[in-house]
């Protein structure tokens, strides 16, 4: 119930990493418990789990204030919340896909798939973007590139991206090859 980016968007982001400025790197950002940052947009109730059920809770339920995994509107609520947050930081949504964003003044391109982001940015913007994400969400961040201390290989959506001498390598999901062989 939320937009899913076409794989061409991921390849576009990788293409941007390979062209132009050699100070570019990739950031992989994974938001922990992403849906729980998004407020619900309609009344939604759930049963009280056995662990939390007490004598006074018989016949009662909980009203959700934040989105919960497994509910229909959760992914869309998260996408809306994330879009609002990115736009607050100067990002503009893509015209062809609501899963890509760009920051014109900083030259940042961002690809979103659920709670996973792949970002192409200049090294000087890594700290700014990481700090902005950490201020709002609990995140895991990996930086991949040709610079000192940067990872030379990262995985995004079961695809492997490597910083190699003279450029980048992209390896498709290994499970697809296994399925073909099988």
N, CA and C atoms as a LAMMPS dump frame, in Angstrom:
ITEM: TIMESTEP
0
ITEM: NUMBER OF ATOMS
546
ITEM: BOX BOUNDS ff ff ff
-5.0000000000000000e+02 5.0000000000000000e+02
-5.0000000000000000e+02 5.0000000000000000e+02
-5.0000000000000000e+02 5.0000000000000000e+02
ITEM: ATOMS id mol type element x y z
1 1 1 N 0.794 -1.193 0
2 1 2 C 0 0 0
3 1 3 C 0.845 1.268 0
4 2 1 N 2.129 1.099 -0.364
5 2 2 C 3.018 2.243 -0.534
6 2 3 C 3.824 2.005 -1.805
7 3 1 N 4.342 3.065 -2.351
8 3 2 C 5.093 2.953 -3.604
9 3 3 C 6.341 2.093 -3.425
10 4 1 N 6.629 1.309 -4.437
11 4 2 C 7.848 0.516 -4.485
12 4 3 C 8.655 1.031 -5.667
13 5 1 N 9.911 1.36 -5.44
14 5 2 C 10.691 1.947 -6.536
15 5 3 C 11.061 0.905 -7.589
16 6 1 N 11.091 1.312 -8.843
17 6 2 C 11.599 0.415 -9.876
18 6 3 C 13.11 0.252 -9.714
19 7 1 N 13.651 -0.884 -10.126
20 7 2 C 15.093 -1.132 -9.987
21 7 3 C 15.911 -0.143 -10.802
22 8 1 N 15.29 0.468 -11.796
23 8 2 C 15.995 1.487 -12.574
24 8 3 C 16.411 2.655 -11.681
25 9 1 N 15.631 2.932 -10.628
26 9 2 C 15.986 4.012 -9.692
27 9 3 C 17.284 3.694 -8.957
28 10 1 N 17.434 2.452 -8.532
29 10 2 C 18.667 2.033 -7.855
30 10 3 C 19.854 2.162 -8.808
31 11 1 N 19.686 1.716 -10.044
32 11 2 C 20.771 1.819 -11.028
33 11 3 C 21.091 3.288 -11.338
34 12 1 N 20.074 4.145 -11.329
35 12 2 C 20.303 5.571 -11.569
36 12 3 C 21.179 6.16 -10.461
37 13 1 N 20.883 5.805 -9.211
38 13 2 C 21.676 6.297 -8.078
39 13 3 C 23.12 5.816 -8.211
40 14 1 N 23.3 4.553 -8.566
41 14 2 C 24.656 4.021 -8.75
42 14 3 C 25.367 4.733 -9.887
43 15 1 N 24.644 5.042 -10.944
44 15 2 C 25.231 5.765 -12.069
45 15 3 C 25.713 7.14 -11.63
46 16 1 N 24.953 7.791 -10.775
47 16 2 C 25.345 9.108 -10.289
48 16 3 C 26.613 9.036 -9.432
49 17 1 N 26.784 7.909 -8.747
50 17 2 C 27.998 7.741 -7.933
51 17 3 C 29.238 7.626 -8.816
52 18 1 N 29.064 7.119 -10.02
53 18 2 C 30.215 6.868 -10.882
54 18 3 C 30.606 8.063 -11.743
55 19 1 N 29.736 9.049 -11.849
56 19 2 C 30.018 10.165 -12.756
57 19 3 C 30.382 11.43 -11.994
58 20 1 N 31.23 12.211 -12.602
59 20 2 C 31.563 13.513 -12.051
60 20 3 C 32.576 13.468 -10.928
61 21 1 N 32.225 14.073 -9.833
62 21 2 C 33.099 14.316 -8.687
63 21 3 C 33.634 13.025 -8.06
64 22 1 N 34.941 12.933 -7.902
65 22 2 C 35.542 11.748 -7.288
66 22 3 C 35.376 11.738 -5.771
67 23 1 N 34.85 12.813 -5.213
68 23 2 C 34.621 12.889 -3.762
69 23 3 C 33.268 12.303 -3.373
70 24 1 N 32.58 11.665 -4.32
71 24 2 C 31.279 11.069 -4.021
72 24 3 C 31.443 9.729 -3.32
73 25 1 N 30.455 9.419 -2.498
74 25 2 C 30.412 8.121 -1.849
75 25 3 C 28.952 7.688 -1.752
76 26 1 N 28.761 6.449 -1.351
77 26 2 C 27.423 5.916 -1.129
78 26 3 C 27.192 5.802 0.374
79 27 1 N 26.01 6.161 0.802
80 27 2 C 25.601 5.921 2.184
81 27 3 C 24.422 4.965 2.147
82 28 1 N 24.484 3.967 2.98
83 28 2 C 23.358 3.063 3.153
84 28 3 C 22.793 3.372 4.536
85 29 1 N 21.532 3.729 4.578
86 29 2 C 20.878 4.07 5.837
87 29 3 C 19.717 3.103 6.043
88 30 1 N 19.688 2.47 7.203
89 30 2 C 18.61 1.553 7.554
90 30 3 C 17.945 2.085 8.812
91 31 1 N 16.654 2.383 8.733
92 31 2 C 15.908 2.916 9.871
93 31 3 C 15.322 1.75 10.66
94 32 1 N 15.608 1.701 11.945
95 32 2 C 15.062 0.656 12.813
96 32 3 C 13.634 0.995 13.204
97 33 1 N 12.757 0.02 13.132
98 33 2 C 11.35 0.179 13.53
99 33 3 C 10.706 1.4 12.861
100 34 1 N 10.928 1.507 11.565
101 34 2 C 10.515 2.7 10.82
102 34 3 C 9.028 3.018 10.953
103 35 1 N 8.181 2.029 10.832
104 35 2 C 6.745 2.3 10.829
105 35 3 C 6.291 2.953 12.121
106 36 1 N 6.988 2.681 13.208
107 36 2 C 6.563 3.209 14.507
108 36 3 C 6.859 4.7 14.666
109 37 1 N 7.512 5.305 13.687
110 37 2 C 7.714 6.758 13.692
111 37 3 C 6.538 7.475 13.04
112 38 1 N 5.72 6.73 12.322
113 38 2 C 4.654 7.349 11.54
114 38 3 C 3.327 7.336 12.302
115 39 1 N 2.714 8.495 12.467
116 39 2 C 1.402 8.515 13.13
117 39 3 C 0.35 7.834 12.261
118 40 1 N -0.645 7.245 12.908
119 40 2 C -1.742 6.647 12.149
120 40 3 C -2.652 7.767 11.671
121 41 1 N -3.27 7.562 10.524
122 41 2 C -4.124 8.587 9.926
123 41 3 C -5.606 8.283 10.08
124 42 1 N -5.906 7.192 10.727
125 42 2 C -7.304 6.814 10.947
126 42 3 C -7.361 6.037 12.253
127 43 1 N -8.529 5.94 12.853
128 43 2 C -8.66 5.187 14.095
129 43 3 C -8.378 3.715 13.835
130 44 1 N -7.495 3.155 14.653
131 44 2 C -7.135 1.749 14.515
132 44 3 C -6.944 1.181 15.913
133 45 1 N -7.524 0.012 16.142
134 45 2 C -7.488 -0.622 17.454
135 45 3 C -6.922 -2.027 17.33
136 46 1 N -6.227 -2.473 18.379
137 46 2 C -5.665 -3.831 18.401
138 46 3 C -5.98 -4.474 19.749
139 47 1 N -6.004 -5.794 19.727
140 47 2 C -6.176 -6.53 20.981
141 47 3 C -4.964 -6.321 21.867
142 48 1 N -5.184 -6.371 23.154
143 48 2 C -4.084 -6.276 24.109
144 48 3 C -3.399 -7.637 24.154
145 49 1 N -2.079 -7.63 24.024
146 49 2 C -1.341 -8.89 24.011
147 49 3 C -1.413 -9.545 25.395
148 50 1 N -1.253 -10.857 25.426
149 50 2 C -1.359 -11.612 26.674
150 50 3 C -0.407 -11.11 27.747
151 51 1 N 0.805 -10.727 27.343
152 51 2 C 1.808 -10.266 28.312
153 51 3 C 1.381 -8.994 29.029
154 52 1 N 0.588 -8.154 28.37
155 52 2 C 0.186 -6.879 28.95
156 52 3 C -1.227 -6.911 29.532
157 53 1 N -1.91 -8.009 29.329
158 53 2 C -3.292 -8.114 29.785
159 53 3 C -3.33 -8.236 31.309
160 54 1 N -4.174 -7.455 31.926
161 54 2 C -4.357 -7.498 33.374
162 54 3 C -5.831 -7.656 33.701
163 55 1 N -6.141 -7.669 34.952
164 55 2 C -7.524 -7.841 35.385
165 55 3 C -8.41 -6.702 34.886
166 56 1 N -7.869 -5.487 34.832
167 56 2 C -8.663 -4.329 34.411
168 56 3 C -8.778 -4.203 32.89
169 57 1 N -8.056 -5.033 32.141
170 57 2 C -8.065 -4.892 30.685
171 57 3 C -9.061 -5.815 29.997
172 58 1 N -9.784 -6.611 30.743
173 58 2 C -10.759 -7.532 30.157
174 58 3 C -11.786 -6.755 29.332
175 59 1 N -11.981 -7.169 28.104
176 59 2 C -12.95 -6.531 27.213
177 59 3 C -12.481 -5.212 26.626
178 60 1 N -11.211 -4.874 26.812
179 60 2 C -10.68 -3.614 26.291
180 60 3 C -9.675 -3.874 25.176
181 61 1 N -9.336 -2.814 24.466
182 61 2 C -8.33 -2.893 23.409
183 61 3 C -7.492 -1.626 23.447
184 62 1 N -6.457 -1.588 22.626
185 62 2 C -5.59 -0.416 22.542
186 62 3 C -5.865 0.354 21.263
187 63 1 N -5.853 1.669 21.37
188 63 2 C -5.944 2.519 20.183
189 63 3 C -4.522 2.882 19.785
190 64 1 N -4.17 2.636 18.525
191 64 2 C -2.82 2.934 18.047
192 64 3 C -2.656 4.43 17.799
193 65 1 N -1.535 4.953 18.24
194 65 2 C -1.171 6.337 17.947
195 65 3 C -0.131 6.376 16.834
196 66 1 N 0.687 5.329 16.754
197 66 2 C 1.72 5.197 15.719
198 66 3 C 1.425 3.955 14.888
199 67 1 N 1.959 3.921 13.695
200 67 2 C 1.728 2.793 12.802
201 67 3 C 2.383 1.532 13.352
202 68 1 N 1.786 0.407 13.043
203 68 2 C 2.28 -0.861 13.544
204 68 3 C 2.496 -1.814 12.365
205 69 1 N 3.615 -2.509 12.398
206 69 2 C 3.898 -3.493 11.356
207 69 3 C 2.738 -4.47 11.262
208 70 1 N 2.397 -4.852 10.038
209 70 2 C 1.325 -5.807 9.823
210 70 3 C -0.025 -5.169 9.577
211 71 1 N -0.13 -3.858 9.764
212 71 2 C -1.392 -3.187 9.466
213 71 3 C -1.321 -2.601 8.056
214 72 1 N -2.441 -2.556 7.396
215 72 2 C -2.465 -2.12 5.993
216 72 3 C -1.883 -0.736 5.737
217 73 1 N -2.245 0.272 6.523
218 73 2 C -1.763 1.62 6.186
219 73 3 C -0.346 1.93 6.676
220 74 1 N 0.312 1.012 7.354
221 74 2 C 1.606 1.312 7.979
222 74 3 C 2.651 1.788 6.97
223 75 1 N 2.806 1.082 5.865
224 75 2 C 3.833 1.449 4.881
225 75 3 C 3.554 2.82 4.272
226 76 1 N 2.313 3.088 3.964
227 76 2 C 1.959 4.391 3.393
228 76 3 C 2.158 5.509 4.422
229 77 1 N 1.783 5.259 5.674
230 77 2 C 1.999 6.258 6.72
231 77 3 C 3.481 6.579 6.87
232 78 1 N 4.329 5.542 6.84
233 78 2 C 5.779 5.738 6.946
234 78 3 C 6.286 6.541 5.759
235 79 1 N 5.823 6.196 4.564
236 79 2 C 6.277 6.911 3.372
237 79 3 C 5.911 8.399 3.458
238 80 1 N 4.731 8.692 3.939
239 80 2 C 4.312 10.091 4.086
240 80 3 C 5.158 10.814 5.132
241 81 1 N 5.383 10.148 6.266
242 81 2 C 6.176 10.754 7.344
243 81 3 C 7.603 11.022 6.879
244 82 1 N 8.204 10.046 6.209
245 82 2 C 9.562 10.205 5.707
246 82 3 C 9.63 11.328 4.674
247 83 1 N 8.67 11.378 3.77
248 83 2 C 8.65 12.438 2.754
249 83 3 C 8.585 13.812 3.401
250 84 1 N 7.741 13.95 4.42
251 84 2 C 7.653 15.245 5.126
252 84 3 C 8.998 15.607 5.748
253 85 1 N 9.651 14.628 6.359
254 85 2 C 10.925 14.887 7.015
255 85 3 C 12.009 15.255 5.997
256 86 1 N 12.063 14.532 4.889
257 86 2 C 13.061 14.841 3.862
258 86 3 C 12.827 16.228 3.266
259 87 1 N 11.567 16.559 3.007
260 87 2 C 11.258 17.872 2.438
261 87 3 C 11.624 18.988 3.414
262 88 1 N 11.48 18.736 4.716
263 88 2 C 11.874 19.717 5.735
264 88 3 C 13.376 20.007 5.673
265 89 1 N 14.153 19.012 5.211
266 89 2 C 15.605 19.17 5.117
267 89 3 C 16.056 19.615 3.724
268 90 1 N 15.125 20.019 2.873
269 90 2 C 15.486 20.567 1.571
270 90 3 C 15.465 19.577 0.419
271 91 1 N 14.99 18.359 0.637
272 91 2 C 14.899 17.37 -0.44
273 91 3 C 13.615 17.57 -1.225
274 92 1 N 13.683 17.269 -2.501
275 92 2 C 12.501 17.315 -3.356
276 92 3 C 12.223 15.915 -3.866
277 93 1 N 10.944 15.496 -3.88
278 93 2 C 10.628 14.157 -4.394
279 93 3 C 10.824 14.1 -5.9
280 94 1 N 11.139 12.906 -6.389
281 94 2 C 11.303 12.724 -7.824
282 94 3 C 9.978 12.869 -8.551
283 95 1 N 10.041 13.242 -9.793
284 95 2 C 8.816 13.399 -10.584
285 95 3 C 8.286 12.057 -11.062
286 96 1 N 9.189 11.136 -11.394
287 96 2 C 8.769 9.848 -11.932
288 96 3 C 8.499 8.824 -10.84
289 97 1 N 9.108 9.005 -9.677
290 97 2 C 8.953 8.027 -8.608
291 97 3 C 8.951 8.743 -7.259
292 98 1 N 7.977 8.449 -6.404
293 98 2 C 7.969 9.053 -5.073
294 98 3 C 9.008 8.429 -4.141
295 99 1 N 9.807 7.516 -4.662
296 99 2 C 10.823 6.827 -3.861
297 99 3 C 12.222 7.389 -4.088
298 100 1 N 12.337 8.418 -4.906
299 100 2 C 13.629 9.073 -5.101
300 100 3 C 13.502 10.535 -4.687
301 101 1 N 14.573 11.048 -4.129
302 101 2 C 14.606 12.428 -3.674
303 101 3 C 15.943 13.029 -4.064
304 102 1 N 15.951 14.336 -4.233
305 102 2 C 17.215 15.012 -4.507
306 102 3 C 17.279 16.31 -3.705
307 103 1 N 18.504 16.678 -3.396
308 103 2 C 18.757 17.936 -2.684
309 103 3 C 19.615 18.769 -3.633
310 104 1 N 18.997 19.755 -4.277
311 104 2 C 19.655 20.508 -5.339
312 104 3 C 20.889 21.257 -4.854
313 105 1 N 20.816 21.93 -3.708
314 105 2 C 21.947 22.743 -3.275
315 105 3 C 23.12 21.897 -2.784
316 106 1 N 22.853 20.716 -2.265
317 106 2 C 23.932 19.846 -1.792
318 106 3 C 24.319 18.779 -2.816
319 107 1 N 23.529 18.624 -3.867
320 107 2 C 23.842 17.628 -4.891
321 107 3 C 23.691 16.191 -4.401
322 108 1 N 22.714 15.952 -3.525
323 108 2 C 22.495 14.621 -2.964
324 108 3 C 21.335 13.953 -3.686
325 109 1 N 21.501 12.673 -4.007
326 109 2 C 20.41 11.863 -4.555
327 109 3 C 20.136 10.733 -3.579
328 110 1 N 18.858 10.432 -3.372
329 110 2 C 18.463 9.464 -2.361
330 110 3 C 17.408 8.535 -2.938
331 111 1 N 17.569 7.256 -2.71
332 111 2 C 16.665 6.195 -3.16
333 111 3 C 16.102 5.536 -1.908
334 112 1 N 14.785 5.426 -1.806
335 112 2 C 14.145 4.853 -0.624
336 112 3 C 13.377 3.598 -1.015
337 113 1 N 13.618 2.53 -0.28
338 113 2 C 12.828 1.305 -0.423
339 113 3 C 12.424 0.889 0.984
340 114 1 N 11.21 1.266 1.381
341 114 2 C 10.758 0.965 2.737
342 114 3 C 11.572 1.743 3.751
343 115 1 N 12.327 0.999 4.572
344 115 2 C 13.155 1.647 5.601
345 115 3 C 14.635 1.66 5.235
346 116 1 N 14.953 1.3 4.001
347 116 2 C 16.338 1.286 3.521
348 116 3 C 16.545 2.405 2.515
349 117 1 N 17.625 3.166 2.695
350 117 2 C 17.963 4.251 1.773
351 117 3 C 19.332 3.991 1.184
352 118 1 N 19.497 4.356 -0.07
353 118 2 C 20.826 4.431 -0.68
354 118 3 C 20.989 5.878 -1.119
355 119 1 N 22.08 6.473 -0.7
356 119 2 C 22.31 7.888 -0.934
357 119 3 C 23.634 8.079 -1.656
358 120 1 N 23.649 8.936 -2.65
359 120 2 C 24.892 9.371 -3.273
360 120 3 C 25.101 10.81 -2.844
361 121 1 N 26.253 11.059 -2.235
362 121 2 C 26.538 12.42 -1.787
363 121 3 C 28.04 12.656 -1.773
364 122 1 N 28.397 13.894 -1.643
365 122 2 C 29.786 14.27 -1.488
366 122 3 C 30.204 13.96 -0.055
367 123 1 N 31.439 13.579 0.143
368 123 2 C 31.912 13.222 1.49
369 123 3 C 31.645 14.312 2.524
370 124 1 N 31.687 15.561 2.112
371 124 2 C 31.479 16.648 3.074
372 124 3 C 30.044 16.657 3.614
373 125 1 N 29.095 16.015 2.91
374 125 2 C 27.702 15.998 3.345
375 125 3 C 27.328 14.749 4.144
376 126 1 N 28.236 13.801 4.261
377 126 2 C 27.944 12.563 4.998
378 126 3 C 27.554 12.885 6.436
379 127 1 N 28.341 13.706 7.106
380 127 2 C 28.066 14.048 8.496
381 127 3 C 26.74 14.768 8.656
382 128 1 N 26.45 15.72 7.763
383 128 2 C 25.198 16.465 7.83
384 128 3 C 23.995 15.529 7.705
385 129 1 N 24.037 14.638 6.715
386 129 2 C 22.912 13.746 6.473
387 129 3 C 22.768 12.712 7.595
388 130 1 N 23.887 12.187 8.052
389 130 2 C 23.853 11.203 9.145
390 130 3 C 23.268 11.842 10.404
391 131 1 N 23.706 13.046 10.714
392 131 2 C 23.202 13.752 11.897
393 131 3 C 21.71 14.043 11.769
394 132 1 N 21.26 14.45 10.585
395 132 2 C 19.839 14.728 10.364
396 132 3 C 19.009 13.463 10.552
397 133 1 N 19.495 12.337 10.045
398 133 2 C 18.772 11.07 10.19
399 133 3 C 18.742 10.62 11.65
400 134 1 N 19.884 10.731 12.33
401 134 2 C 19.97 10.286 13.724
402 134 3 C 19.161 11.171 14.673
403 135 1 N 18.972 12.431 14.315
404 135 2 C 18.183 13.335 15.14
405 135 3 C 16.718 12.906 15.181
406 136 1 N 16.265 12.269 14.125
407 136 2 C 14.838 11.928 13.986
408 136 3 C 14.545 10.446 14.174
409 137 1 N 15.492 9.584 13.75
410 137 2 C 15.242 8.138 13.741
411 137 3 C 16.414 7.388 14.382
412 138 1 N 16.161 6.129 14.715
413 138 2 C 17.247 5.233 15.096
414 138 3 C 17.721 4.582 13.799
415 139 1 N 18.981 4.8 13.444
416 139 2 C 19.479 4.349 12.145
417 139 3 C 20.801 3.599 12.268
418 140 1 N 21.052 2.761 11.266
419 140 2 C 22.37 2.171 11.055
420 140 3 C 22.868 2.786 9.751
421 141 1 N 24.09 3.293 9.757
422 141 2 C 24.63 3.962 8.576
423 141 3 C 25.947 3.308 8.183
424 142 1 N 26.08 3.025 6.892
425 142 2 C 27.346 2.544 6.326
426 142 3 C 27.728 3.482 5.202
427 143 1 N 29 3.806 5.119
428 143 2 C 29.496 4.645 4.027
429 143 3 C 30.431 3.792 3.193
430 144 1 N 30.184 3.768 1.903
431 144 2 C 30.988 2.973 0.978
432 144 3 C 31.592 3.907 -0.059
433 145 1 N 32.871 3.738 -0.293
434 145 2 C 33.522 4.561 -1.303
435 145 3 C 34.993 4.262 -1.419
436 146 1 N 35.673 5.146 -2.081
437 146 2 C 37.099 4.981 -2.336
438 146 3 C 37.959 5.705 -1.311
439 147 1 N 37.327 6.371 -0.353
440 147 2 C 38.052 7.144 0.648
441 147 3 C 38.597 6.285 1.777
442 148 1 N 39.512 6.872 2.531
443 148 2 C 40.12 6.194 3.675
444 148 3 C 39.045 5.946 4.739
445 149 1 N 39.001 4.728 5.252
446 149 2 C 38.052 4.379 6.307
447 149 3 C 36.656 4.046 5.829
448 150 1 N 36.404 4.163 4.543
449 150 2 C 35.084 3.827 4.01
450 150 3 C 35.041 2.356 3.624
451 151 1 N 33.892 1.734 3.81
452 151 2 C 33.721 0.335 3.408
453 151 3 C 33.929 0.229 1.893
454 152 1 N 34.425 -0.88 1.467
455 152 2 C 34.616 -1.101 0.032
456 152 3 C 33.496 -1.943 -0.562
457 153 1 N 32.619 -2.452 0.314
458 153 2 C 31.505 -3.27 -0.161
459 153 3 C 30.332 -3.11 0.797
460 154 1 N 29.134 -2.924 0.246
461 154 2 C 27.912 -2.85 1.037
462 154 3 C 26.829 -3.664 0.348
463 155 1 N 25.828 -4.022 1.12
464 155 2 C 24.682 -4.734 0.57
465 155 3 C 23.452 -3.865 0.764
466 156 1 N 22.703 -3.701 -0.318
467 156 2 C 21.447 -2.971 -0.269
468 156 3 C 20.401 -3.804 -0.996
469 157 1 N 19.345 -4.183 -0.294
470 157 2 C 18.258 -4.973 -0.866
471 157 3 C 18.779 -6.24 -1.547
472 158 1 N 19.672 -6.93 -0.882
473 158 2 C 20.281 -8.179 -1.345
474 158 3 C 21.142 -8.007 -2.592
475 159 1 N 21.509 -6.791 -2.923
476 159 2 C 22.438 -6.528 -4.016
477 159 3 C 23.741 -6.041 -3.393
478 160 1 N 24.843 -6.47 -3.977
479 160 2 C 26.146 -6.085 -3.455
480 160 3 C 26.7 -4.974 -4.335
481 161 1 N 27.168 -3.908 -3.697
482 161 2 C 27.799 -2.796 -4.4
483 161 3 C 29.214 -2.68 -3.862
484 162 1 N 30.196 -2.62 -4.778
485 162 2 C 31.6 -2.539 -4.381
486 162 3 C 32.265 -1.321 -4.993
487 163 1 N 33.1 -0.691 -4.176
488 163 2 C 33.977 0.367 -4.675
489 163 3 C 35.259 -0.33 -5.113
490 164 1 N 35.525 -0.317 -6.403
491 164 2 C 36.713 -0.981 -6.947
492 164 3 C 37.592 0.062 -7.623
493 165 1 N 38.827 -0.315 -7.866
494 165 2 C 39.737 0.611 -8.549
495 165 3 C 39.101 1.077 -9.854
496 166 1 N 38.999 2.376 -9.988
497 166 2 C 38.471 2.95 -11.224
498 166 3 C 36.957 3.025 -11.299
499 167 1 N 36.223 2.652 -10.243
500 167 2 C 34.763 2.759 -10.335
501 167 3 C 34.012 1.935 -9.313
502 168 1 N 32.911 1.39 -9.773
503 168 2 C 31.992 0.651 -8.907
504 168 3 C 31.561 -0.637 -9.586
505 169 1 N 31.246 -1.651 -8.801
506 169 2 C 30.653 -2.889 -9.297
507 169 3 C 29.31 -3.081 -8.627
508 170 1 N 28.397 -3.668 -9.376
509 170 2 C 27.055 -3.944 -8.872
510 170 3 C 26.777 -5.416 -9.142
511 171 1 N 26.425 -6.153 -8.117
512 171 2 C 26.152 -7.578 -8.254
513 171 3 C 24.689 -7.822 -7.919
514 172 1 N 23.994 -8.484 -8.807
515 172 2 C 22.567 -8.744 -8.613
516 172 3 C 22.341 -9.688 -7.434
517 173 1 N 21.109 -9.803 -7.027
518 173 2 C 20.72 -10.687 -5.93
519 173 3 C 21.135 -12.113 -6.268
520 174 1 N 21.972 -12.7 -5.437
521 174 2 C 22.498 -14.045 -5.692
522 174 3 C 21.394 -15.09 -5.742
523 175 1 N 20.311 -14.845 -5.049
524 175 2 C 19.211 -15.827 -5.055
525 175 3 C 18.625 -15.989 -6.451
526 176 1 N 18.651 -14.919 -7.255
527 176 2 C 18.11 -15.043 -8.609
528 176 3 C 18.924 -16.033 -9.434
529 177 1 N 20.239 -15.979 -9.304
530 177 2 C 21.101 -16.942 -10.003
531 177 3 C 20.839 -18.357 -9.523
532 178 1 N 20.66 -18.524 -8.231
533 178 2 C 20.376 -19.855 -7.679
534 178 3 C 19.062 -20.406 -8.205
535 179 1 N 18.067 -19.538 -8.343
536 179 2 C 16.764 -19.965 -8.857
537 179 3 C 16.894 -20.402 -10.318
538 180 1 N 17.654 -19.652 -11.108
539 180 2 C 17.846 -20.001 -12.52
540 180 3 C 18.561 -21.346 -12.642
541 181 1 N 19.611 -21.537 -11.839
542 181 2 C 20.362 -22.802 -11.891
543 181 3 C 19.453 -23.965 -11.492
544 182 1 N 18.655 -23.761 -10.46
545 182 2 C 17.74 -24.801 -9.997
546 182 3 C 16.728 -25.138 -11.076
